Amino acid sequence: MRTFLISAAAIAAIAGGTAVIAQQTPGVPGAKDPSRVTGGTYQVDPGHTQVAFAYDHMGFSNNFGLISQPTGTLTLDPKNVAASKVSIDVPIANLRTGIPALDEHLMKADFFDSAKFPKATFVSTSVKPDGATSAEITGNLTIKGVTKPVTLDADFYGAGKAPAMAGGKENVGFVATTTIKRSDFNMGYAVPMVGDAVELKIVAAFQK
């Protein structure tokens, strides 16, 4: 599933900033060129990695939010993409919808119960390449102590070496999408008035 319902303007509203449409500009360090990817272990760049989510509210609106600053690792072999592995920890306390009362409710036992379960995790179990720049990444997603298999549709976004003023490290980035059911993770509060299906978009940046 590669469609996603959150617009750039909507995401900017959460962040309190101005929407910028993502485009790769000629002359920037990164490019959508798989030959730039080198093998090895990468760390998540928490300053440029976000999980966006969207869900239906009573059939009236498509609401959304962001969880920022995940951590984790990516082990990548461009000569054997199927052997790649990724592990991500997502801090639930960093969830923001732009509505403080809703953020507070989402932390409670009805939803994430963040005091007891402070993070969600994804650990890959298989990677199935789909052409040169896409892959299906299957893994175990754990939310609120419940683990379920999930498959991400992942697209390579870009790779390259950052300039010295930005650390000079090798970078690689991906965008992945999937849809999960929150009731599968003991978060069935208010279904069906609040939609069970939650659409996810992960913007993931890694540094070597």
Backbone as a chain_set.jsonl record, in Angstrom:
{"seq": "MRTFLISAAAIAAIAGGTAVIAQQTPGVPGAKDPSRVTGGTYQVDPGHTQVAFAYDHMGFSNNFGLISQPTGTLTLDPKNVAASKVSIDVPIANLRTGIPALDEHLMKADFFDSAKFPKATFVSTSVKPDGATSAEITGNLTIKGVTKPVTLDADFYGAGKAPAMAGGKENVGFVATTTIKRSDFNMGYAVPMVGDAVELKIVAAFQK", "coords": {"N": [[0.846, -1.193, 0.0], [0.86, 2.019, -1.055], [-0.225, 4.528, -1.026], [-0.819, 7.51, 0.858], [-2.294, 9.429, 3.421], [-1.628, 11.804, 4.671], [-0.904, 15.101, 4.16], [1.755, 17.342, 3.112], [1.27, 19.886, 4.105], [-0.365, 19.324, 6.276], [1.346, 17.91, 7.99], [3.156, 19.921, 8.515], [1.549, 21.569, 10.026], [1.389, 20.219, 12.456], [4.019, 20.42, 13.304], [4.226, 23.096, 13.537], [5.256, 24.701, 11.586], [6.235, 25.68, 8.228], [5.024, 24.132, 5.325], [7.061, 22.101, 3.31], [7.592, 20.798, 0.225], [8.95, 17.674, -0.511], [11.794, 17.408, -2.424], [14.439, 16.269, -4.446], [17.254, 18.102, -5.025], [19.37, 19.041, -7.682], [22.855, 18.836, -7.133], [22.854, 18.613, -4.379], [24.056, 16.618, -1.566], [22.909, 14.005, -1.421], [21.396, 11.422, -3.46], [19.047, 9.595, -5.475], [20.378, 7.047, -6.086], [21.31, 3.888, -6.267], [23.914, 2.901, -6.446], [25.458, 4.412, -4.824], [25.212, 3.459, -2.301], [26.816, 1.924, 0.403], [27.958, -1.087, 1.985], [27.424, -2.244, 5.39], [26.992, -1.281, 8.875], [24.504, 0.906, 9.919], [23.339, 3.705, 11.835], [20.214, 4.888, 13.09], [19.299, 8.154, 12.159], [18.153, 10.246, 14.369], [17.25, 12.841, 14.235], [16.155, 13.185, 11.771], [14.268, 11.285, 11.236], [11.022, 10.05, 11.209], [7.792, 8.899, 12.277], [4.744, 8.872, 10.82], [1.213, 8.928, 11.274], [-2.181, 8.067, 10.38], [-5.743, 8.18, 10.71], [-9.256, 7.321, 10.662], [-11.884, 9.423, 11.829], [-14.905, 8.981, 13.022], [-15.941, 8.963, 10.473], [-15.933, 11.528, 9.598], [-13.539, 12.902, 9.415], [-10.03, 12.712, 8.564], [-7.697, 12.113, 10.668], [-4.405, 12.836, 12.07], [-0.957, 12.32, 13.069], [2.389, 12.564, 14.503], [5.316, 10.713, 15.379], [8.386, 11.3, 16.697], [12.026, 11.126, 16.497], [12.995, 8.338, 16.591], [15.148, 5.495, 17.396], [17.786, 3.182, 16.45], [19.108, 0.507, 14.319], [20.533, -0.305, 11.103], [21.544, -2.897, 9.114], [23.213, -3.352, 6.223], [23.642, -4.755, 3.04], [24.46, -4.038, -0.043], [24.974, -5.791, -2.134], [23.612, -8.012, -1.529], [20.73, -7.636, -0.869], [18.609, -8.928, 0.334], [19.634, -9.949, 2.651], [19.72, -7.924, 4.424], [19.085, -6.157, 7.523], [16.94, -4.59, 9.906], [16.297, -2.677, 12.809], [14.186, -0.955, 14.937], [13.447, 1.404, 17.467], [10.754, 3.112, 18.847], [9.945, 6.003, 20.512], [7.222, 6.429, 22.514], [6.457, 8.634, 24.014], [7.143, 10.79, 22.479], [5.106, 11.313, 20.742], [2.985, 13.41, 18.852], [0.071, 15.216, 18.105], [-0.658, 17.754, 17.703], [-2.729, 18.548, 19.235], [-3.029, 19.06, 22.445], [-4.677, 17.87, 24.506], [-5.57, 15.536, 23.296], [-3.126, 14.261, 22.821], [-2.417, 13.71, 25.469], [-4.467, 11.924, 26.188], [-3.894, 9.792, 24.484], [-1.658, 8.744, 25.661], [-2.622, 7.321, 27.79], [-4.135, 4.354, 29.374], [-6.203, 3.53, 27.668], [-5.178, 3.715, 25.152], [-1.96, 3.847, 24.295], [-0.798, 3.424, 26.819], [1.58, 4.54, 27.965], [3.194, 4.864, 30.223], [3.629, 2.314, 31.158], [4.385, 0.966, 28.862], [6.741, 2.227, 27.257], [7.839, 2.366, 24.694], [7.556, 1.511, 21.2], [8.458, -1.175, 19.014], [10.167, -2.311, 16.062], [11.349, -5.101, 14.412], [13.057, -6.494, 11.844], [12.39, -9.462, 9.926], [12.605, -10.522, 7.414], [13.659, -9.518, 4.14], [12.507, -8.597, 1.048], [13.538, -7.893, -2.022], [12.27, -5.648, -4.528], [12.745, -4.944, -7.477], [15.24, -2.392, -8.233], [15.072, -0.337, -6.375], [13.139, -0.703, -4.426], [11.482, -2.559, -1.789], [9.965, -5.247, 0.059], [9.609, -5.297, 3.427], [9.428, -7.442, 5.974], [8.512, -7.926, 9.357], [8.558, -8.05, 12.993], [6.305, -6.228, 14.792], [5.999, -4.54, 17.776], [3.757, -3.302, 20.032], [2.534, -1.88, 22.939], [3.153, -4.162, 24.37], [2.307, -6.246, 22.782], [3.008, -8.377, 20.089], [3.064, -8.449, 16.606], [3.176, -9.711, 13.21], [4.231, -7.626, 10.533], [4.219, -6.114, 7.327], [6.214, -3.913, 5.544], [6.064, -1.615, 2.857], [8.737, -0.531, 1.269], [10.647, 2.159, -0.021], [13.613, 3.164, -1.546], [15.145, 6.24, -0.9], [17.391, 7.959, -1.041], [21.016, 8.368, -1.152], [24.361, 9.069, 0.0], [27.292, 11.027, 0.852], [27.457, 13.123, 3.602], [28.218, 16.666, 3.772], [31.22, 18.07, 5.275], [30.526, 19.981, 7.205], [28.165, 19.0, 8.123], [28.789, 16.719, 9.442], [29.945, 14.756, 7.821], [29.371, 12.077, 7.366], [28.445, 8.909, 5.842], [25.239, 8.589, 4.43], [21.956, 7.161, 4.214], [18.648, 6.864, 3.012], [15.145, 6.04, 3.424], [11.667, 5.551, 2.567], [8.817, 4.232, 4.005], [5.711, 2.427, 4.021], [2.687, 1.232, 5.549], [-0.283, -0.447, 6.761], [-1.934, -0.888, 9.809], [-3.952, -2.578, 12.319], [-5.249, -1.094, 15.127], [-6.62, -2.409, 17.111], [-5.449, -4.898, 17.144], [-3.37, -4.566, 18.811], [-4.223, -4.282, 21.407], [-5.552, -1.825, 21.574], [-8.209, -1.049, 21.132], [-10.028, 0.929, 21.762], [-13.018, 2.746, 21.426], [-13.595, 1.851, 18.833], [-16.118, 1.268, 16.366], [-16.178, 4.023, 16.051], [-13.921, 5.602, 16.184], [-11.547, 5.003, 13.812], [-10.36, 1.666, 13.213], [-8.295, 0.895, 11.54], [-5.034, 2.014, 10.991], [-2.993, 4.054, 9.226], [0.375, 4.04, 8.335], [3.34, 5.946, 7.818], [6.704, 5.88, 7.378], [9.466, 7.827, 7.586], [12.699, 7.358, 7.134], [15.975, 7.898, 8.082], [19.421, 7.093, 7.927], [22.7, 6.875, 9.318], [26.106, 6.084, 8.68]], "CA": [[0.0, 0.0, 0.0], [1.787, 3.134, -1.176], [-0.889, 5.803, -0.837], [-0.785, 7.992, 2.24], [-3.308, 10.461, 3.5], [-1.155, 13.013, 5.324], [-0.273, 16.035, 3.236], [2.872, 18.101, 3.66], [0.718, 20.984, 4.881], [-0.861, 18.795, 7.545], [2.498, 17.616, 8.831], [3.694, 21.2, 8.956], [0.679, 22.105, 11.068], [1.796, 19.582, 13.708], [5.322, 20.936, 13.693], [4.136, 24.534, 13.725], [6.105, 25.359, 10.6], [5.748, 25.831, 6.868], [5.17, 22.903, 4.558], [8.029, 22.077, 2.226], [7.435, 19.583, -0.562], [10.259, 17.022, -0.623], [12.345, 17.232, -3.76], [15.889, 16.193, -4.46], [17.759, 19.18, -5.859], [20.7, 18.774, -8.222], [23.941, 19.469, -6.401], [22.848, 18.252, -2.968], [24.898, 15.425, -1.384], [22.206, 12.752, -1.615], [20.715, 11.18, -4.73], [18.401, 8.285, -5.574], [21.321, 6.271, -6.892], [21.704, 2.751, -5.428], [25.351, 2.638, -6.49], [26.091, 5.187, -3.76], [25.042, 2.774, -1.013], [27.884, 1.006, 0.774], [27.55, -2.033, 3.009], [27.854, -2.004, 6.756], [25.966, -0.998, 9.874], [24.107, 2.309, 10.025], [22.504, 4.089, 12.964], [19.135, 5.822, 12.774], [19.494, 9.587, 12.4], [16.88, 10.584, 15.017], [16.813, 14.185, 13.876], [15.545, 13.19, 10.436], [13.444, 10.088, 11.121], [9.699, 10.285, 11.793], [6.686, 7.987, 11.979], [3.471, 9.58, 10.701], [0.07, 8.017, 11.285], [-3.466, 8.668, 10.023], [-6.872, 7.312, 11.044], [-10.579, 7.903, 10.461], [-12.629, 9.832, 13.031], [-16.353, 9.013, 12.86], [-16.314, 9.173, 9.081], [-15.967, 12.956, 9.321], [-12.219, 13.479, 9.167], [-8.859, 11.844, 8.552], [-6.778, 12.766, 11.586], [-3.025, 12.423, 11.87], [0.026, 12.691, 14.073], [3.774, 12.19, 14.252], [6.197, 10.309, 16.46], [9.715, 11.699, 16.235], [13.277, 10.709, 17.117], [13.273, 6.914, 16.839], [16.537, 5.044, 17.379], [17.896, 1.833, 15.92], [20.217, 0.183, 13.428], [20.305, -0.934, 9.804], [22.685, -3.612, 8.552], [22.886, -3.306, 4.801], [24.584, -5.298, 2.061], [23.869, -3.734, -1.347], [25.149, -6.917, -3.048], [22.674, -9.047, -1.093], [19.744, -6.829, -0.151], [17.743, -9.819, 1.113], [20.282, -10.238, 3.93], [19.697, -6.718, 5.24], [18.296, -6.216, 8.748], [16.669, -3.293, 10.512], [15.664, -2.716, 14.124], [13.817, 0.422, 15.276], [12.718, 1.695, 18.701], [9.979, 4.344, 18.677], [9.56, 6.498, 21.827], [5.821, 6.84, 22.489], [6.321, 9.958, 24.629], [7.379, 11.818, 21.464], [3.932, 11.42, 19.865], [2.325, 14.713, 18.829], [-0.999, 15.417, 17.13], [-0.974, 19.176, 17.65], [-3.859, 18.76, 20.145], [-2.469, 18.58, 23.715], [-5.586, 16.985, 25.245], [-5.552, 14.248, 22.61], [-1.831, 13.652, 23.117], [-2.484, 13.201, 26.837], [-5.331, 10.737, 26.19], [-3.211, 8.706, 23.788], [-0.669, 8.169, 26.565], [-3.306, 6.578, 28.841], [-4.335, 2.911, 29.159], [-7.11, 3.311, 26.542], [-4.387, 3.614, 23.932], [-0.601, 3.322, 24.382], [-0.373, 3.127, 28.196], [3.01, 4.79, 27.787], [3.941, 4.704, 31.476], [3.973, 0.889, 31.258], [4.991, 0.535, 27.6], [7.246, 3.513, 26.759], [8.299, 2.369, 23.309], [7.167, 0.492, 20.229], [9.642, -1.665, 18.317], [10.044, -3.095, 14.829], [12.555, -5.882, 14.121], [12.818, -7.198, 10.573], [12.645, -10.903, 9.826], [12.961, -10.823, 6.024], [13.643, -8.409, 3.18], [12.281, -9.116, -0.297], [13.726, -6.811, -2.989], [11.308, -5.485, -5.617], [13.458, -4.034, -8.353], [16.486, -1.827, -7.721], [14.904, 0.707, -5.364], [12.011, -0.985, -3.539], [11.53, -3.859, -1.122], [9.0, -5.562, 1.11], [10.32, -5.623, 4.661], [8.539, -8.075, 6.943], [9.127, -7.995, 10.669], [7.695, -8.096, 14.163], [5.987, -4.934, 15.389], [5.528, -4.68, 19.148], [3.138, -2.116, 20.615], [1.788, -2.162, 24.163], [3.456, -5.52, 24.795], [1.759, -7.219, 21.829], [3.842, -8.484, 18.896], [2.378, -8.947, 15.412], [3.947, -9.54, 11.972], [3.833, -6.493, 9.694], [5.047, -5.934, 6.137], [6.369, -2.532, 5.085], [6.458, -1.328, 1.479], [9.828, 0.425, 1.442], [11.265, 2.729, -1.214], [14.883, 3.865, -1.385], [14.976, 7.673, -1.179], [18.637, 8.571, -1.476], [22.242, 8.031, -0.428], [25.506, 9.912, -0.285], [28.094, 11.453, 1.988], [27.134, 14.477, 4.043], [29.375, 17.558, 3.799], [31.937, 18.103, 6.549], [29.815, 20.805, 8.185], [27.045, 18.197, 8.618], [29.314, 15.502, 10.052], [30.751, 14.017, 6.863], [29.086, 10.643, 7.389], [27.627, 8.327, 4.789], [23.819, 8.569, 4.778], [21.026, 6.484, 3.319], [17.291, 7.13, 3.483], [14.049, 5.264, 2.862], [10.293, 5.857, 2.966], [8.077, 2.97, 4.079], [4.302, 2.565, 4.375], [1.899, 0.045, 5.847], [-1.505, -0.196, 7.529], [-2.129, -1.841, 10.892], [-5.168, -2.426, 13.107], [-4.862, -0.809, 16.507], [-7.228, -3.415, 17.987], [-4.519, -6.015, 17.24], [-2.379, -4.238, 19.832], [-4.965, -3.93, 22.628], [-5.915, -0.413, 21.559], [-9.479, -1.01, 20.41], [-10.913, 1.942, 22.347], [-13.921, 3.55, 20.587], [-13.887, 1.283, 17.504], [-15.635, 1.814, 15.093], [-16.315, 5.477, 15.954], [-12.571, 5.97, 15.776], [-11.177, 3.91, 12.92], [-9.428, 0.642, 13.672], [-7.139, 0.905, 10.646], [-4.118, 3.145, 11.133], [-2.039, 4.075, 8.125], [1.68, 4.508, 8.797], [4.396, 6.317, 6.876], [7.964, 6.029, 8.101], [10.557, 8.487, 6.885], [13.824, 6.83, 7.896], [17.323, 8.284, 7.672], [20.452, 6.339, 8.646], [24.075, 7.331, 9.139], [27.1, 5.034, 8.894]], "C": [[0.874, 1.232, 0.0], [1.105, 4.5, -1.103], [-0.797, 6.211, 0.624], [-1.58, 9.273, 2.32], [-2.84, 11.76, 4.13], [-0.434, 13.888, 4.309], [0.902, 16.737, 3.904], [2.366, 19.249, 4.524], [0.227, 20.522, 6.246], [0.285, 18.502, 8.496], [3.109, 18.913, 9.352], [2.858, 21.802, 10.073], [1.023, 21.51, 12.425], [3.075, 20.22, 14.213], [5.309, 22.435, 13.945], [4.964, 25.316, 12.725], [5.429, 25.457, 9.252], [6.002, 24.552, 6.095], [6.194, 23.078, 3.447], [7.869, 20.75, 1.498], [8.811, 18.978, -0.815], [10.648, 16.859, -2.083], [13.858, 17.112, -3.629], [16.408, 17.194, -5.494], [19.127, 18.822, -6.401], [21.768, 19.525, -7.433], [23.946, 19.172, -4.914], [23.603, 16.931, -2.791], [24.209, 14.104, -1.671], [21.531, 12.645, -2.963], [20.113, 9.785, -4.714], [19.19, 7.421, -6.545], [21.825, 5.112, -6.038], [23.199, 2.475, -5.417], [26.103, 3.422, -5.42], [26.03, 4.487, -2.401], [26.204, 1.826, -0.771], [27.41, 0.11, 1.915], [28.053, -1.666, 4.384], [26.677, -1.753, 7.674], [25.756, 0.501, 9.992], [23.272, 2.505, 11.29], [21.386, 5.008, 12.48], [19.59, 7.245, 13.07], [18.208, 10.106, 13.032], [16.363, 11.964, 14.666], [16.113, 14.269, 12.537], [14.742, 11.922, 10.173], [12.146, 10.321, 11.875], [8.732, 9.173, 11.384], [5.405, 8.808, 11.966], [2.341, 8.564, 10.67], [-1.209, 8.781, 10.966], [-4.576, 7.668, 10.291], [-8.179, 8.068, 10.827], [-11.22, 8.268, 11.802], [-14.106, 10.008, 12.673], [-16.814, 9.19, 11.423], [-16.354, 10.633, 8.678], [-14.611, 13.51, 8.894], [-11.149, 12.401, 9.204], [-7.793, 12.526, 9.405], [-5.392, 12.139, 11.529], [-2.153, 12.859, 13.028], [1.403, 12.206, 13.677], [4.419, 11.667, 15.525], [7.628, 10.524, 15.961], [10.83, 11.044, 17.043], [13.357, 9.227, 17.508], [14.783, 6.661, 16.9], [16.581, 3.638, 16.798], [19.06, 1.67, 14.97], [19.717, -0.445, 12.128], [21.598, -1.598, 9.378], [22.368, -3.872, 7.089], [24.02, -3.883, 3.964], [23.991, -5.061, 0.679], [24.023, -4.858, -2.369], [24.215, -8.072, -2.706], [21.619, -8.376, -0.227], [18.864, -7.694, 0.753], [18.331, -10.141, 2.483], [20.266, -9.034, 4.867], [18.784, -6.893, 6.451], [18.106, -4.813, 9.303], [15.943, -3.497, 11.838], [15.438, -1.279, 14.582], [13.075, 0.452, 16.607], [12.052, 3.057, 18.556], [9.498, 4.827, 20.048], [8.144, 7.082, 21.814], [5.632, 8.243, 23.066], [6.522, 11.087, 23.626], [6.226, 11.971, 20.482], [3.305, 12.803, 19.995], [1.252, 14.738, 17.74], [-1.267, 16.897, 16.888], [-2.138, 19.547, 18.556], [-3.439, 18.216, 21.509], [-3.371, 17.622, 24.479], [-5.625, 15.594, 24.619], [-4.234, 13.525, 22.866], [-1.849, 13.011, 24.502], [-3.335, 11.932, 26.908], [-4.629, 9.548, 25.547], [-2.143, 8.045, 24.652], [-1.303, 7.243, 27.606], [-3.589, 5.133, 28.423], [-5.292, 2.601, 28.016], [-6.337, 3.063, 25.251], [-3.005, 3.035, 24.245], [-0.165, 2.901, 25.783], [1.139, 3.323, 28.306], [3.823, 4.67, 29.068], [4.429, 3.262, 31.634], [4.723, 0.398, 30.028], [5.545, 1.774, 26.886], [7.719, 3.527, 25.31], [7.608, 1.28, 22.495], [8.438, 0.061, 19.502], [9.266, -2.382, 17.027], [11.373, -3.778, 14.587], [12.289, -6.718, 12.876], [13.135, -8.676, 10.696], [12.988, -11.323, 8.401], [12.864, -9.562, 5.188], [13.533, -9.015, 1.787], [12.413, -7.966, -1.291], [12.664, -6.839, -4.079], [11.895, -4.472, -6.585], [14.668, -3.451, -7.64], [16.288, -0.888, -6.546], [13.74, 0.473, -4.41], [12.173, -2.363, -2.906], [10.337, -4.005, -0.198], [9.786, -6.016, 2.334], [9.304, -6.174, 5.656], [9.258, -8.171, 8.283], [8.091, -8.049, 11.764], [7.546, -6.702, 14.761], [5.417, -5.181, 16.779], [5.025, -3.332, 19.651], [2.351, -2.576, 21.835], [1.959, -3.624, 24.597], [2.943, -6.61, 23.89], [2.608, -7.199, 20.562], [3.055, -9.122, 17.756], [3.291, -8.793, 14.198], [3.357, -8.413, 11.118], [4.765, -6.451, 8.492], [5.021, -4.476, 5.7], [6.691, -2.52, 3.593], [7.48, -0.207, 1.541], [10.392, 0.86, 0.092], [12.555, 3.438, -0.824], [14.692, 5.327, -1.765], [16.267, 8.315, -1.674], [19.81, 8.143, -0.629], [23.347, 8.98, -0.849], [26.237, 10.267, 0.986], [27.764, 12.895, 2.333], [28.382, 15.354, 3.984], [29.986, 17.611, 5.194], [31.179, 18.891, 7.609], [28.607, 20.078, 8.776], [27.5, 16.84, 9.144], [30.13, 14.623, 9.137], [30.477, 12.524, 6.785], [28.328, 10.201, 6.138], [26.191, 8.22, 5.286], [23.04, 7.768, 3.761], [19.625, 6.681, 3.888], [16.245, 6.337, 2.721], [12.716, 5.858, 3.312], [9.518, 4.547, 2.921], [6.645, 3.228, 4.521], [3.699, 1.208, 4.71], [0.621, 0.482, 6.538], [-1.64, -1.281, 8.579], [-3.503, -1.612, 11.522], [-4.785, -2.191, 14.556], [-5.473, -1.812, 17.479], [-6.338, -4.647, 18.13], [-3.508, -5.823, 18.372], [-3.04, -3.747, 21.129], [-5.253, -2.438, 22.734], [-7.23, -0.221, 20.805], [-10.473, -0.004, 20.947], [-11.699, 2.69, 21.262], [-14.068, 3.059, 19.151], [-15.381, 0.953, 17.453], [-15.748, 3.336, 14.982], [-14.981, 6.136, 15.606], [-12.02, 4.78, 15.015], [-10.173, 2.942, 13.518], [-8.153, 0.656, 12.833], [-6.324, 2.179, 10.841], [-3.065, 3.033, 10.039], [-0.738, 4.706, 8.615], [2.574, 4.888, 7.616], [5.644, 6.595, 7.696], [8.98, 6.667, 7.188], [11.823, 8.184, 7.677], [15.159, 7.248, 7.274], [18.345, 7.553, 8.543], [21.825, 6.924, 8.326], [25.053, 6.215, 9.479], [28.151, 5.503, 9.897]], "O": [[1.578, 1.473, 0.981], [1.784, 5.527, -1.115], [-0.709, 5.365, 1.514], [-1.55, 10.099, 1.408], [-3.588, 12.738, 4.128], [0.531, 13.457, 3.677], [1.023, 16.723, 5.129], [2.959, 19.556, 5.558], [0.379, 21.225, 7.245], [0.201, 18.814, 9.684], [3.53, 18.985, 10.507], [3.388, 22.466, 10.964], [0.96, 22.205, 13.439], [3.205, 20.523, 15.398], [6.26, 22.985, 14.499], [5.335, 26.462, 12.98], [4.21, 25.333, 9.141], [7.076, 23.959, 6.199], [6.189, 24.081, 2.734], [8.001, 19.689, 2.108], [9.727, 19.663, -1.272], [9.925, 16.252, -2.872], [14.475, 17.777, -2.797], [16.051, 17.141, -6.671], [19.973, 18.339, -5.648], [21.604, 20.701, -7.109], [24.939, 19.446, -4.24], [23.777, 16.193, -3.761], [24.862, 13.164, -2.124], [21.137, 13.654, -3.548], [20.608, 8.896, -4.022], [18.746, 7.11, -7.65], [22.676, 5.315, -5.172], [23.704, 1.873, -4.469], [27.264, 3.125, -5.138], [26.721, 4.884, -1.463], [26.541, 1.016, -1.635], [26.562, 0.508, 2.714], [28.988, -0.879, 4.531], [25.522, -1.977, 7.31], [26.708, 1.266, 10.145], [22.591, 1.588, 11.75], [21.586, 5.812, 11.569], [20.195, 7.507, 14.109], [17.251, 10.386, 12.31], [15.167, 12.229, 14.785], [15.539, 15.303, 12.197], [14.556, 11.528, 9.022], [12.157, 10.737, 13.033], [8.839, 8.593, 10.304], [5.021, 9.378, 12.988], [2.486, 7.476, 10.112], [-1.319, 9.976, 11.24], [-4.391, 6.462, 10.126], [-8.202, 9.298, 10.81], [-11.114, 7.526, 12.779], [-14.51, 11.023, 12.106], [-17.972, 9.535, 11.186], [-16.755, 10.962, 7.561], [-14.534, 14.46, 8.116], [-11.33, 11.333, 9.788], [-7.074, 13.405, 8.929], [-5.224, 11.039, 11.002], [-2.562, 13.666, 13.863], [1.576, 11.533, 12.661], [4.102, 12.126, 16.622], [8.021, 9.988, 14.924], [10.606, 10.488, 18.118], [13.744, 8.901, 18.63], [15.584, 7.508, 16.505], [15.55, 2.979, 16.667], [19.893, 2.565, 14.825], [18.635, -1.029, 12.068], [22.636, -0.942, 9.289], [21.38, -4.529, 6.759], [25.19, -3.548, 4.15], [23.105, -5.805, 0.26], [23.296, -4.891, -3.362], [24.048, -8.999, -3.498], [21.613, -8.528, 0.995], [18.427, -7.245, 1.813], [17.604, -10.561, 3.383], [20.754, -9.125, 5.994], [17.833, -7.674, 6.416], [18.986, -3.96, 9.191], [15.09, -4.374, 11.967], [16.372, -0.478, 14.615], [12.187, -0.365, 16.852], [12.7, 4.036, 18.188], [8.715, 4.13, 20.693], [7.897, 8.107, 21.179], [4.729, 8.965, 22.641], [6.118, 12.221, 23.885], [6.355, 12.687, 19.489], [3.116, 13.308, 21.101], [1.494, 14.334, 16.603], [-2.014, 17.256, 15.979], [-2.505, 20.719, 18.648], [-3.49, 17.003, 21.712], [-2.879, 16.648, 25.051], [-5.704, 14.592, 25.329], [-4.221, 12.317, 23.102], [-1.353, 11.899, 24.684], [-2.977, 10.978, 27.599], [-4.758, 8.419, 26.021], [-1.763, 6.902, 24.397], [-0.596, 6.459, 28.24], [-3.327, 4.736, 27.287], [-5.214, 1.517, 27.439], [-6.772, 2.311, 24.379], [-2.892, 1.826, 24.443], [0.754, 2.093, 25.919], [1.876, 2.412, 28.684], [5.023, 4.401, 29.01], [5.507, 3.019, 32.177], [5.587, -0.473, 30.125], [4.885, 2.316, 25.999], [7.975, 4.597, 24.756], [7.144, 0.273, 23.03], [9.385, 0.839, 19.387], [8.195, -2.978, 16.916], [12.413, -3.121, 14.556], [11.388, -7.556, 12.868], [14.015, -9.089, 11.452], [13.598, -12.373, 8.199], [12.088, -8.656, 5.488], [14.356, -9.839, 1.391], [11.503, -7.144, -1.402], [12.214, -7.905, -4.501], [11.579, -3.283, -6.521], [15.079, -3.938, -6.587], [17.227, -0.652, -5.785], [13.387, 1.376, -3.651], [12.899, -3.217, -3.414], [9.769, -3.018, 0.268], [10.532, -6.994, 2.282], [8.424, -5.45, 6.121], [10.453, -8.459, 8.342], [6.89, -8.09, 11.498], [8.522, -6.079, 15.178], [4.462, -5.941, 16.939], [5.768, -2.352, 19.691], [1.594, -3.545, 21.768], [1.03, -4.24, 25.121], [3.121, -7.791, 24.189], [2.897, -6.131, 20.022], [2.46, -10.188, 17.913], [4.094, -7.862, 14.145], [2.139, -8.274, 11.004], [5.96, -6.721, 8.617], [3.958, -3.884, 5.513], [7.497, -3.322, 3.122], [7.134, 0.938, 1.831], [10.587, 0.047, -0.812], [12.576, 4.223, 0.124], [14.143, 5.628, -2.824], [16.25, 9.115, -2.609], [19.638, 7.62, 0.472], [23.283, 9.61, -1.905], [25.842, 9.852, 2.075], [27.787, 13.776, 1.474], [29.494, 14.846, 4.13], [29.342, 17.24, 6.176], [31.184, 18.517, 8.781], [28.082, 20.487, 9.812], [26.694, 15.919, 9.276], [30.931, 13.818, 9.611], [31.265, 11.781, 6.2], [27.668, 10.998, 5.472], [25.949, 7.812, 6.421], [23.413, 7.7, 2.59], [19.438, 6.666, 5.104], [16.419, 6.004, 1.548], [12.647, 6.577, 4.309], [9.555, 3.833, 1.919], [6.39, 4.141, 5.306], [4.147, 0.173, 4.216], [0.461, 1.658, 6.866], [-1.479, -2.464, 8.278], [-4.138, -0.584, 11.289], [-4.073, -3.001, 15.151], [-4.919, -2.049, 18.552], [-6.446, -5.372, 19.119], [-2.876, -6.775, 18.831], [-2.489, -2.912, 21.846], [-5.21, -1.855, 23.817], [-7.347, 0.657, 19.95], [-11.657, -0.077, 20.617], [-11.12, 3.201, 20.304], [-14.617, 3.781, 18.319], [-15.891, 0.396, 18.425], [-15.446, 3.892, 13.927], [-14.924, 7.096, 14.837], [-12.028, 3.66, 15.526], [-9.256, 3.34, 14.237], [-7.058, 0.452, 13.357], [-6.869, 3.282, 10.852], [-2.344, 2.04, 9.947], [-0.748, 5.771, 9.233], [2.563, 4.242, 6.568], [5.64, 7.437, 8.593], [9.318, 6.12, 6.138], [11.999, 8.702, 8.78], [15.429, 6.985, 6.102], [18.154, 7.415, 9.751], [22.076, 7.401, 7.219], [24.855, 5.484, 10.449], [29.079, 4.759, 10.212]]}, "num_chains": 1, "name": "protein.A"}
